[in-house]
Amino acid sequence: MLWILTAMKNSKSYLSLWPRIDQGWQRGHLSHALIVEGTPAKAYNLAMALSRQIICEGSGNSSCLCRSCSCEITRHPDVMRLQPEKERIRREALHMILQNINRPPLWSPRLVIWIEDAHRLTDAAQSYLLKSLEEPPPYVVFILTTDRSHGLLATVKSRCQLLRSEPDFEDGAQSFDPQQFFTEKELTRDEIIRFSYWARSQYRQRQSPSWLALWEASYQAYQHVNANGAVELVKEILRDAYEHAR
Ligand SMILES: [Zn+2]
C-alpha cells in the first residue's frame, strides 16, 4: 500500500501553480462567478485549471483519471465555452450559451460557463449576463477571462470574485533582483507589482522607515502606472527611494 500513499502525497491539484487560489478552492471560498484577469495566455491557463478542478469527478488531482479528467475540455458536456469570433460579443451569442444553464450538469458536480475576453461583451450582453450572475442555478460556475476588467460593467464586477492569473508574486519575492528591475527598458505593471511585493518582504525583514518608504513608493507607482502615468518618472522615484533605503 505504500506506493498508493506516496502517489497521493505527490499528486497535486490542478491549481497548484496558484497556491492562494488553490487554498481558496480547498476551503470553499471561491465564488460561483469568477473574473480571471491577465494576459490572454495566462488567463487561459488559470481558467483551464479552474475548469479542470471544478469538473473533476474524482480526487481533484491533476493525475486523476476520472471520466471528466480523461475528457478533452472542448468535448466535455459540462463546460460551455464562449470564444468570441468578432470584436464584440453580442447578446445573441451569449444567449446561445445561457439557454443551457437550467439543465443540471451531466457528468460533473458543476456546470462551467467560460466566457473568453469578457470585456468584449456589449453593454446589452453584460446586462443580460447580470441576471444569470444574480440568480444562477446552484451548480453553475461562471469564469470570465479578460485582460482588462475595467471593460466590464461595475454591476458585473461587483457580483464576481476577481482572480489574478499571474503566478504567485509573493513567493517570487525571494528571487527578485532590484538591479535588473532598474535596467529594464519597459516597465510593465506586473514588474511593478513584483517590485512592490519584494519591497514589502524587505521591509518586513528590516523594519526600517526607509524600507517602508520604498514599499509605499512602489504602491503609489503601481497606482500611477495603472492610471496610465509615465513609467520613466516612476522608475526615477523608485530608484531614489531604493538608493535611500539600502
Ligand atoms: Zn478527475
Boltz pocket constraint, residues with backbone or C-beta under 6 A from the ligand:
constraints:
  - pocket:
      binder: B
      contacts: [[A, 52], [A, 55], [A, 56], [A, 57], [A, 58], [A, 59], [A, 60], [A, 61], [A, 64], [A, 65], [A, 66], [A, 67], [A, 68], [A, 69]]
      max_distance: 6.0
